[in-house]
Amino acid sequence: MENDTRSKLIEIATELFATKGFAAVSIRELTVAAQVNVSAISYYFKGKGGLYRAVLKEQLAPVLQVLELAKDHDSLSPTERLSLYANRIMHIHLQRPFLSHFIHSEIHYPTGHGDSIIENHISQVHQFIETTLQEGVANGDFRVDLNITYSAISLAGIMNFYFISKPLYQKFIYFPENANSEYMNHAFQIYLRGIMN
């Protein structure tokens, strides 16, 4: 029962925080939507800020799992590791449509409750991509003149900007049903052509 209440609050809060913003969502609104007692937020999360942090951690957990999965596959080449990362990130965004919103929102309009979580997440993603690129340069797979830092930022941007900007583009561009995977495959192939030796 306890886990059910906690999970229900995270689920309800995810949509409310993503669509209305942290400041615009009241504790009363959260508890009414989740059909729980007002004290539940304090009990499980030590307040609205704690609930918001739990939502961010829950949204970002699969990304960190992908990094661990990619790191655990020592037999994969750097190109294969980056490809695994890119493919899994696309699926995470599809399963968690609010993820890009939380990242964008917390970067541009920090709440004071999630900045360290987002910074830690972005730092780990950047470190994974940088390390993989360095290994690819050392192996002769990637160009020796590659700017590792810019290349890491570019890949993270390619994987996330599409999902941040897609709601805007959908207003004037038709996206077929398989647009997400087509875009990701296309964008990743262009990226690889730019870094390959």
trRosetta pair geometry for C-beta under 8 A, 3 or more apart (Angstrom, degrees):
i j d omega theta_ij theta_ji phi_ij phi_ji
1 4 5.5 -54 -149 32 32 116
1 5 6.6 30 155 -18 65 103
2 5 6.0 -56 -153 34 31 108
2 6 6.4 27 153 -15 66 109
2 44 7.9 164 -175 -97 86 108
3 6 5.6 -56 -144 41 33 112
3 7 5.9 32 158 -18 69 110
4 7 5.9 -57 -143 40 26 108
4 8 6.0 28 157 -22 63 110
5 8 5.7 -54 -144 36 27 113
5 9 6.4 29 156 -19 63 105
5 34 7.8 86 -159 158 67 124
5 36 5.7 108 -151 -113 103 140
5 40 5.9 -118 169 -153 125 132
5 44 6.9 -159 113 -59 102 145
6 9 5.9 -56 -153 34 28 110
6 10 6.6 26 152 -16 63 106
6 44 4.8 180 -104 -150 91 142
7 10 5.7 -55 -149 37 33 111
7 11 6.2 34 153 -20 67 107
8 11 5.7 -54 -146 37 30 112
8 12 6.3 26 157 -13 65 108
8 34 5.1 122 134 -155 102 103
8 35 8.0 -61 155 51 142 83
8 36 7.0 138 95 -40 126 127
9 12 6.0 -56 -143 41 29 107
9 13 5.8 25 159 -17 65 115
9 30 6.8 48 -150 167 87 110
9 34 5.1 18 -93 -120 60 164
9 36 6.6 -50 -72 25 101 152
9 40 6.5 -165 -71 129 138 119
9 41 6.7 169 -152 -93 143 73
9 44 6.4 142 42 73 156 151
9 45 7.3 -141 124 -22 144 130
9 51 6.2 -91 149 -135 115 120
10 13 5.8 -59 -138 43 25 109
10 14 6.2 39 157 -35 62 101
10 51 7.3 -157 -92 -163 61 82
10 54 5.6 -99 -102 125 108 112
10 55 5.7 173 -152 -89 78 70
10 58 5.6 82 -178 -9 136 165
11 14 5.9 -47 -152 18 26 115
11 15 7.5 13 158 -6 57 100
11 34 8.0 128 66 -109 86 101
12 15 6.6 -66 -164 38 32 100
12 16 6.3 19 152 -9 69 116
12 30 6.3 128 114 -155 119 70
12 33 4.7 150 -165 114 130 114
12 34 4.4 -129 8 -72 159 92
13 16 5.7 -63 -140 47 34 108
13 17 5.5 30 166 -17 74 112
13 25 7.4 118 -141 148 74 157
13 30 5.7 20 -87 -133 89 117
13 34 7.9 -8 -36 -55 79 127
13 51 5.2 -141 -120 156 168 115
13 52 7.1 -131 166 -84 129 51
13 54 7.9 62 77 77 147 101
13 55 5.2 -120 110 -71 111 132
14 17 6.4 -59 -140 40 18 104
14 18 6.1 13 161 -15 58 117
14 55 5.1 175 -87 -147 70 112
14 58 7.4 -86 -82 85 122 127
14 59 6.9 147 -131 -66 113 108
14 98 5.9 149 167 60 94 158
15 18 5.8 -62 -142 41 26 110
15 19 6.0 6 168 -4 66 116
15 98 7.0 -139 -98 -63 47 149
16 19 6.4 -67 -138 45 22 96
16 20 5.6 -24 -180 24 64 118
16 25 4.7 101 145 -116 114 137
16 29 6.7 154 -151 126 148 116
16 30 6.4 -151 59 -94 163 77
16 33 6.6 164 -57 37 135 169
17 20 7.0 -70 -117 56 16 81
17 21 7.0 -7 -165 180 52 9
17 22 5.6 24 -143 -84 97 61
17 25 5.8 -76 -82 2 60 154
17 52 6.1 146 -117 -119 151 88
17 55 5.9 113 37 109 152 169
17 102 7.6 40 119 -100 111 99
18 98 3.7 -61 -114 -146 158 125
18 101 4.9 81 -157 95 95 140
18 102 6.3 -60 -102 -58 90 85
18 105 7.9 -169 -133 -3 54 152
20 24 4.3 -127 157 91 101 122
20 25 5.3 121 85 -59 129 90
21 24 4.7 72 67 14 94 109
21 25 7.2 -175 84 -14 47 90
21 105 7.0 -163 -115 -158 80 137
21 109 7.5 -38 -139 111 119 143
22 25 6.5 -74 -158 31 26 104
22 48 7.8 127 -172 148 88 112
22 52 5.6 33 -123 -115 115 145
22 111 4.4 29 43 -115 163 138
22 113 6.9 173 -153 36 155 128
22 114 8.0 -159 -69 -5 147 121
23 111 7.3 -166 -43 -127 83 95
25 29 5.7 -125 -163 76 68 132
25 30 6.2 71 162 -55 109 98
25 48 7.6 168 98 -156 96 126
26 29 4.5 102 57 2 82 101
26 30 7.0 -144 96 -4 47 85
27 30 5.6 -54 -152 36 34 114
27 31 6.3 25 156 -13 68 108
27 38 6.3 71 138 -153 111 89
27 41 5.6 -129 -146 36 104 161
27 48 5.5 -110 -77 -67 91 112
28 31 6.1 -61 -145 41 29 104
28 32 6.1 28 158 -19 66 109
28 38 6.8 -16 -98 -108 61 110
29 32 6.0 -56 -143 37 27 109
29 33 6.2 24 159 -16 63 111
30 33 6.0 -62 -149 39 25 108
30 34 6.1 5 160 -2 64 115
30 41 6.4 70 99 -76 137 134
30 48 7.4 168 -5 -115 154 94
30 51 7.1 60 -164 138 160 167
31 34 5.9 -62 -137 50 30 101
31 35 7.9 145 165 -41 56 4
31 36 5.3 -102 -149 73 78 75
31 37 6.7 -55 -161 117 128 16
31 38 4.9 -88 -34 -93 176 52
31 40 6.4 140 -117 42 104 111
31 41 6.6 -96 -66 -26 102 111
32 35 7.3 21 -178 -75 30 46
34 40 7.6 -127 101 85 136 148
36 40 4.2 -25 144 6 127 161
37 40 5.1 123 67 -29 74 96
38 41 7.0 -45 179 17 47 103
39 42 5.5 -57 -162 43 58 111
39 43 5.7 60 142 -28 82 108
40 43 5.4 -57 -142 39 32 114
40 44 5.9 8 168 -1 70 112
41 44 6.6 -64 -136 48 22 93
41 45 5.6 -45 -173 47 61 111
41 47 6.5 42 137 -139 101 17
41 48 6.3 11 169 -73 140 56
41 50 7.8 142 172 66 79 103
41 51 5.6 -45 -149 -48 98 134
42 45 7.3 -78 -108 61 11 66
42 46 6.4 32 -156 -127 53 23
42 47 6.0 31 -103 -65 67 53
44 50 7.9 174 107 116 63 123
44 51 7.6 64 94 -88 101 89
45 48 7.7 68 107 -92 129 11
45 49 8.0 177 146 76 107 47
45 50 3.5 164 165 106 82 109
45 51 4.1 74 139 -62 172 68
45 53 7.7 159 -163 49 107 92
45 54 5.7 -96 -116 -10 116 135
46 49 7.8 -47 99 69 86 87
46 50 4.2 104 58 -36 83 158
47 50 5.2 102 58 9 67 102
47 51 7.3 -123 109 -4 39 90
48 51 5.5 -53 -150 35 36 114
48 52 6.4 39 151 -22 67 103
49 52 5.6 -52 -149 34 33 114
49 53 6.5 34 152 -19 65 103
49 111 7.7 175 -123 135 85 118
49 112 7.7 -55 -126 98 124 87
49 113 4.1 -151 -152 -114 90 132
50 53 5.6 -50 -147 35 34 112
50 54 6.4 37 151 -20 64 104
50 113 8.0 -114 -50 -160 27 123
51 54 5.6 -53 -150 35 33 113
51 55 6.5 38 150 -22 65 102
52 55 5.6 -50 -151 32 33 114
52 56 6.6 32 151 -17 65 103
52 111 6.5 -95 155 110 157 160
52 113 4.8 61 85 113 131 143
52 114 6.1 -99 139 -52 106 109
53 56 5.7 -52 -149 36 34 111
53 57 6.3 33 154 -18 66 106
53 113 5.7 -116 -55 162 89 97
53 114 6.2 -174 -98 -91 63 73
53 117 6.1 163 -145 -42 80 144
54 57 5.8 -53 -145 38 31 111
54 58 6.2 31 155 -19 64 108
55 58 5.8 -59 -148 38 28 111
55 59 6.3 27 155 -19 65 108
55 102 7.6 -158 127 -113 103 144
56 59 5.8 -57 -146 37 30 110
56 60 6.1 11 161 -6 66 115
56 102 6.1 175 -111 174 80 138
56 106 7.3 65 -114 -64 132 155
56 114 4.7 150 -59 -134 160 119
56 117 4.7 95 121 112 136 152
56 118 7.0 -80 -166 -56 134 79
57 60 6.1 -67 -141 47 26 100
57 61 6.2 51 157 -53 64 94
57 117 6.2 -99 -68 -146 74 135
58 61 5.9 -28 -145 -5 28 119
59 96 5.7 140 -148 -175 80 142
59 98 6.7 -89 -120 92 134 95
59 99 5.0 169 178 -105 110 79
59 102 5.6 81 101 34 166 160
60 63 5.3 -54 -167 33 64 117
60 64 6.4 56 143 -17 86 102
60 99 7.4 133 -77 -141 57 103
60 117 6.9 170 19 160 153 103
60 118 7.9 -163 -74 -100 148 53
60 121 4.9 -80 -160 -108 144 142
61 64 6.0 -62 -153 39 35 106
61 65 6.3 37 152 -22 69 107
62 65 5.2 -52 -147 36 38 117
62 66 6.5 45 153 -25 67 98
62 88 7.9 -153 156 163 100 104
62 92 4.8 175 107 -121 129 117
62 95 7.5 43 14 75 174 133
62 96 7.2 176 32 -14 135 139
63 66 5.7 -49 -156 28 33 113
63 67 6.9 35 147 -19 62 100
63 89 6.9 46 -119 -111 89 83
63 92 6.0 121 -70 167 73 171
63 99 8.0 140 -42 -162 121 139
63 121 6.5 57 88 -162 137 110
63 125 6.8 -34 162 -78 120 115
64 67 5.5 -46 -152 31 39 115
64 68 6.7 40 149 -17 65 102
64 121 7.0 -96 -60 -125 101 82
64 124 6.4 19 -113 110 90 154
65 68 5.7 -53 -151 37 35 112
65 69 6.3 39 150 -22 66 105
66 69 5.5 -52 -146 36 33 115
66 70 6.2 31 156 -17 66 106
66 84 7.6 176 -171 136 94 89
66 85 6.1 111 149 -127 117 63
66 88 4.3 165 -124 114 128 144
66 89 6.7 166 119 -62 174 69
66 92 7.0 -87 -35 -41 138 137
67 70 5.9 -56 -147 38 29 109
67 71 6.2 28 154 -18 64 109
67 85 7.4 43 -90 -115 57 108
67 124 6.0 -5 -124 148 178 108
67 125 6.8 -121 -78 -97 129 56
67 128 4.8 -116 -139 -77 106 156
68 71 5.7 -57 -145 38 30 111
68 72 6.2 31 156 -23 65 109
69 72 5.8 -59 -149 34 27 111
69 73 6.9 20 155 -17 62 106
69 84 7.2 -135 113 152 106 130
69 88 7.4 135 67 -78 140 169
70 73 6.1 -60 -154 33 32 108
70 76 7.4 -82 -158 62 68 150
70 81 4.9 99 -172 -161 105 88
70 84 5.2 163 -102 93 98 125
70 85 5.3 7 -76 -65 155 91
70 128 6.8 79 82 -172 132 128
70 132 7.7 -33 150 -79 127 137
71 128 7.0 -97 -61 -127 102 105
73 76 4.3 37 129 -6 113 117
73 80 7.8 -105 125 117 132 112
73 81 6.7 177 80 -99 111 89
73 84 7.1 93 44 -11 153 173
76 80 4.0 -132 -168 96 98 120
76 81 4.7 130 113 -60 125 79
76 84 6.7 -28 -156 -14 164 137
77 80 4.6 94 50 8 76 103
77 81 7.0 -138 93 -7 39 87
77 136 7.7 78 162 -103 85 88
77 139 7.5 -167 -154 122 92 168
77 141 6.6 142 173 -91 115 155
78 81 5.6 -54 -145 35 32 113
78 82 6.4 30 157 -16 66 104
78 132 4.9 143 -147 179 91 80
78 133 7.0 127 -175 -89 134 24
78 135 4.9 172 -78 91 122 102
78 136 3.5 -134 93 -68 159 95
78 139 6.5 -179 -1 26 122 138
78 141 5.6 171 52 65 118 152
78 142 7.0 -71 101 -23 144 115
79 82 6.0 -56 -149 38 29 108
79 83 6.2 31 152 -20 64 110
79 136 6.7 105 -47 -115 69 126
79 141 6.0 -138 -34 177 105 140
79 192 6.7 65 -140 -133 104 120
79 196 7.8 35 -96 -97 126 97
80 83 5.4 -54 -145 38 32 115
80 84 6.3 38 154 -23 65 102
81 84 5.7 -49 -149 32 31 113
81 85 6.5 33 151 -18 62 104
81 132 5.2 -145 97 -132 130 130
82 85 5.5 -52 -149 36 34 115
82 86 6.2 34 153 -20 67 106
82 129 7.2 73 -112 -130 97 79
82 132 5.7 153 -61 137 90 145
82 133 7.9 69 -75 -68 131 72
82 136 8.0 -9 -21 -51 129 144
82 155 6.9 -81 -156 -146 115 152
82 188 7.9 164 135 -158 98 110
82 192 7.7 153 99 -88 135 96
83 86 5.7 -52 -144 36 31 111
83 87 6.2 29 158 -17 64 108
83 188 6.8 104 -117 166 69 141
84 87 6.0 -59 -147 38 26 109
84 88 6.2 18 160 -12 64 112
85 88 6.2 -66 -147 41 24 105
85 89 6.1 25 158 -23 65 110
85 128 7.2 155 -106 130 145 129
85 129 7.4 -173 125 -86 169 85
85 132 7.9 -134 -12 -14 145 170
85 159 7.9 -59 133 -95 91 157
86 89 5.9 -56 -146 33 26 112
86 90 6.8 31 155 -22 61 102
86 155 7.4 -94 -82 -171 104 103
86 159 5.9 -134 -128 -96 72 115
86 184 6.3 157 160 179 99 104
86 188 4.7 95 166 -101 163 136
87 90 6.0 -54 -159 28 31 112
87 91 6.9 23 150 -12 63 106
87 184 7.2 122 -103 139 47 135
88 91 5.7 -56 -152 38 38 110
88 92 6.3 41 150 -23 69 103
89 92 5.5 -51 -147 34 34 114
89 93 6.5 36 154 -19 65 103
89 159 4.7 12 112 -176 150 129
89 160 7.7 -75 168 -65 129 72
90 93 5.9 -57 -154 35 30 110
90 94 6.5 28 151 -18 64 107
90 159 7.3 -110 -59 -151 70 86
90 180 6.1 139 -173 157 109 101
90 181 6.6 106 153 -99 150 59
90 184 4.3 -20 -86 -87 141 165
91 94 5.6 -54 -148 37 35 112
91 95 6.3 28 156 -13 67 108
92 95 5.9 -61 -146 43 30 106
92 96 5.9 -18 167 25 69 112
92 99 6.7 24 139 -15 94 172
93 96 6.5 -76 -129 63 23 77
93 97 7.3 64 170 -102 61 41
93 99 5.9 -119 -114 58 60 128
93 100 6.3 35 -134 -36 107 109
93 160 7.7 178 -86 -118 134 57
93 163 4.5 -113 -166 -87 138 157
93 180 7.7 -167 90 -156 114 127
94 97 7.5 5 -158 -71 25 75
94 180 6.0 92 -80 160 116 166
96 99 4.1 66 116 -35 113 113
97 100 7.9 -50 -179 25 41 95
97 101 7.9 33 137 -5 63 115
97 163 8.0 -155 -143 -168 56 113
98 101 5.0 -62 -162 43 59 119
98 102 6.0 61 144 -26 85 100
99 102 6.0 -58 -153 32 30 108
99 103 6.5 24 155 -15 66 106
99 163 7.5 5 75 130 95 148
100 103 5.7 -53 -147 38 36 111
100 104 6.0 33 157 -16 69 110
100 160 5.8 159 -118 -167 103 85
100 163 4.1 179 -40 110 155 109
100 164 4.6 -142 166 -71 125 70
101 104 5.9 -58 -143 42 27 108
101 105 5.8 25 160 -18 65 115
101 164 7.6 152 -74 -119 46 71
102 105 5.8 -58 -138 41 25 110
102 106 6.0 18 165 -14 64 113
102 114 7.5 -100 -180 164 100 161
102 118 7.8 -160 138 -90 89 114
103 106 6.3 -63 -144 39 22 103
103 107 6.3 18 159 -17 61 111
103 118 6.3 145 -130 -137 64 114
103 121 8.0 -110 -109 95 103 139
103 122 7.9 122 -149 -68 110 106
103 160 6.7 -69 90 -163 155 138
103 164 7.8 -91 75 -81 106 115
104 107 6.0 -63 -150 36 25 108
104 108 6.2 -5 166 6 65 116
104 164 5.2 126 -64 -129 138 121
105 108 6.5 -73 -140 50 23 92
105 109 5.5 -45 -172 51 66 102
106 109 7.3 -66 -99 69 17 60
106 110 5.8 50 -172 -110 58 60
106 111 6.6 -52 -118 3 80 93
106 114 4.7 -81 -126 98 135 121
106 115 6.3 -177 174 -86 102 54
106 117 8.0 -62 -177 70 162 95
106 118 4.6 171 111 -45 138 154
107 110 7.4 3 -138 -66 8 83
107 118 6.5 -146 -63 152 75 149
110 114 7.3 -153 -151 64 73 80
110 115 4.7 20 -146 -73 124 115
111 114 5.5 51 45 17 113 96
111 115 7.5 -167 49 -34 64 83
112 115 6.9 -9 -110 -5 21 114
114 117 5.0 -60 -161 42 67 115
114 118 5.7 62 143 -21 91 103
115 118 5.9 -58 -145 40 31 107
115 119 6.0 30 158 -19 67 110
116 119 5.6 -52 -140 40 31 113
116 120 6.1 35 158 -22 64 106
117 120 5.9 -55 -149 35 26 111
117 121 6.4 27 152 -19 62 109
118 121 5.6 -56 -148 37 31 114
118 122 6.2 26 157 -15 67 108
119 122 6.0 -56 -142 40 29 106
119 123 6.0 33 156 -23 64 110
120 123 5.7 -55 -146 36 27 115
120 124 6.5 25 156 -18 63 106
121 124 6.0 -60 -152 35 27 107
121 125 6.5 24 154 -15 64 107
122 125 5.7 -54 -147 38 33 111
122 126 6.1 34 155 -20 67 108
122 156 7.5 79 -148 -168 83 153
123 126 5.8 -55 -144 38 27 111
123 127 6.2 28 156 -20 63 108
124 127 5.7 -51 -143 36 30 112
124 128 6.4 33 156 -20 63 104
125 128 5.8 -56 -152 34 30 112
125 129 6.4 22 155 -13 65 108
125 156 5.8 102 132 -108 125 121
126 129 6.0 -59 -147 40 30 106
126 130 6.0 30 156 -19 67 111
126 152 5.3 84 -152 149 71 131
126 153 7.4 13 -120 -75 105 63
126 156 6.7 -33 -83 -45 72 149
127 130 5.8 -54 -141 39 28 112
127 131 6.1 28 160 -19 64 109
128 131 6.1 -58 -147 37 24 109
128 132 6.3 21 156 -16 62 111
129 132 5.8 -59 -148 39 30 111
129 133 6.2 30 155 -19 66 108
129 151 7.7 -159 150 114 111 79
129 152 4.0 135 104 -137 118 90
129 155 5.4 -178 -147 68 142 135
129 156 6.5 -120 -16 -47 161 95
130 133 5.8 -57 -147 38 28 110
130 134 6.3 30 155 -21 65 106
130 148 5.4 75 -145 159 81 109
130 149 6.9 13 -108 -92 115 50
130 152 4.6 -21 -66 -74 74 150
131 134 5.7 -53 -147 35 30 113
131 135 6.5 31 153 -18 63 105
132 135 5.7 -53 -151 35 31 112
132 136 6.4 33 150 -20 64 106
133 136 5.5 -55 -149 36 34 114
133 137 6.4 34 153 -20 67 102
133 142 6.2 -51 -159 49 70 174
133 146 6.6 -137 177 128 113 140
133 148 5.0 155 105 -137 130 86
133 151 5.5 136 -130 98 155 130
133 152 6.2 -117 -3 -66 143 87
133 195 7.2 -84 -133 -167 103 144
134 137 5.8 -51 -148 34 32 110
134 138 6.3 31 153 -17 64 108
134 148 5.9 26 -68 -123 80 144
135 138 5.6 -56 -147 39 31 112
135 139 6.2 27 154 -17 66 109
136 139 5.7 -56 -142 40 30 109
136 141 4.2 -81 -161 71 83 114
136 142 3.8 62 126 -8 110 116
136 195 7.5 43 117 144 145 118
137 140 7.9 43 177 -68 29 21
137 141 7.5 -78 -60 56 22 73
137 142 4.8 -57 -73 75 61 104
137 143 7.2 -31 -113 80 89 37
137 144 6.1 113 -162 -111 98 47
137 146 5.8 -137 -88 44 119 123
137 148 7.2 -77 -18 -80 144 106
139 142 7.9 68 58 13 88 77
140 197 5.8 -56 170 6 60 171
141 196 7.0 -67 162 -135 67 68
141 197 6.1 174 148 2 18 113
142 146 5.3 -15 148 -22 111 156
142 195 4.9 -24 -141 156 106 94
142 196 6.3 -82 -112 -112 54 28
142 197 5.8 123 158 -41 6 87
143 146 4.5 126 75 -47 90 93
143 195 6.1 -129 13 -168 98 47
143 196 7.1 64 -35 98 84 20
143 197 5.3 162 -75 -95 46 61
144 197 7.3 56 -24 -112 72 108
146 151 5.5 4 178 -38 106 150
146 195 5.7 53 -116 -144 133 86
147 150 4.1 30 105 28 119 113
147 151 6.0 155 83 -20 62 90
148 151 5.8 -62 -143 40 25 111
148 152 6.3 27 158 -22 64 106
149 152 5.9 -56 -151 32 27 110
149 153 6.6 23 153 -14 63 106
150 153 5.7 -55 -148 39 34 111
150 154 6.2 40 151 -26 66 106
151 154 5.5 -49 -146 32 32 117
151 155 6.6 31 157 -18 64 102
151 195 5.8 90 -144 -99 134 126
152 155 6.1 -54 -151 34 30 107
152 156 6.5 26 154 -13 64 108
153 156 5.9 -59 -149 41 31 109
153 157 6.1 33 153 -22 66 111
154 157 5.7 -60 -149 37 28 113
154 158 6.3 30 156 -22 65 105
154 191 6.7 162 129 -131 111 108
155 158 5.7 -50 -145 33 32 112
155 159 6.4 26 158 -15 64 109
155 191 6.0 97 -99 -166 80 149
156 159 6.0 -62 -149 40 29 108
156 160 6.2 -1 163 3 65 118
157 160 6.3 -77 -141 49 25 93
157 161 5.2 20 176 -25 71 118
158 161 6.7 -38 -110 29 17 106
158 162 7.3 24 175 -22 47 106
158 187 4.9 169 -175 158 114 124
158 188 7.1 144 131 -77 138 57
158 191 5.8 -99 -9 -66 173 134
159 162 7.5 -74 179 21 17 107
159 184 7.4 49 -122 -131 67 98
160 163 6.1 -68 -162 41 45 103
160 164 6.2 40 148 -20 78 110
161 164 5.4 -59 -145 40 38 112
161 165 5.7 14 164 -3 74 114
162 165 6.4 -71 -141 48 21 95
162 166 6.0 42 159 -52 63 102
162 180 7.9 131 136 -134 132 68
162 183 5.6 141 -144 137 149 141
162 184 7.4 -139 48 -74 166 73
162 187 7.1 -122 -53 -30 136 162
163 166 5.7 -25 -132 1 30 121
165 168 5.4 -58 -169 42 66 113
165 169 5.8 61 138 -21 89 107
166 169 5.5 -59 -139 42 36 110
166 170 6.0 45 161 -31 69 103
166 175 7.4 28 -158 -66 103 160
167 170 5.9 -49 -147 25 28 117
167 171 7.8 40 151 -30 54 94
168 171 6.2 -48 -174 10 39 114
169 172 6.9 -88 -165 53 43 77
169 173 4.9 -27 170 35 88 122
169 175 7.5 82 114 -53 108 117
170 173 6.7 -73 -100 62 26 75
170 175 6.1 -52 -105 0 86 121
175 179 3.8 -59 -172 -18 93 169
176 179 5.2 141 57 -52 62 89
176 182 7.5 41 64 10 110 147
178 181 5.5 -51 -175 47 83 105
178 182 5.4 87 125 -26 89 106
179 182 5.6 -64 -141 44 30 112
179 183 5.8 31 163 -23 69 107
180 183 6.1 -55 -148 34 23 108
180 184 6.4 16 158 -14 61 110
181 184 5.7 -55 -142 40 33 109
181 185 6.1 32 159 -17 67 108
182 185 6.0 -58 -146 39 26 107
182 186 6.0 23 158 -16 64 113
183 186 5.8 -63 -147 41 27 110
183 187 5.8 20 161 -16 68 112
184 187 5.9 -55 -137 41 26 107
184 188 6.0 23 162 -17 63 112
185 188 6.0 -60 -144 39 24 108
185 189 6.3 25 158 -19 62 109
186 189 6.0 -59 -150 35 26 110
186 190 6.6 25 154 -17 63 105
187 190 5.8 -54 -151 36 32 112
187 191 6.4 36 150 -21 65 106
188 191 5.4 -50 -148 35 35 116
188 192 6.3 37 153 -20 66 103
189 192 5.7 -50 -146 35 32 112
189 193 6.5 37 154 -22 63 102
190 193 5.8 -52 -152 32 31 113
190 194 6.7 30 151 -19 62 106
191 194 5.8 -63 -160 34 32 112
191 195 6.7 3 157 -1 68 111
192 195 6.2 -73 -145 46 32 94
192 196 5.7 40 163 -39 73 108
193 196 6.1 -43 -131 19 25 114
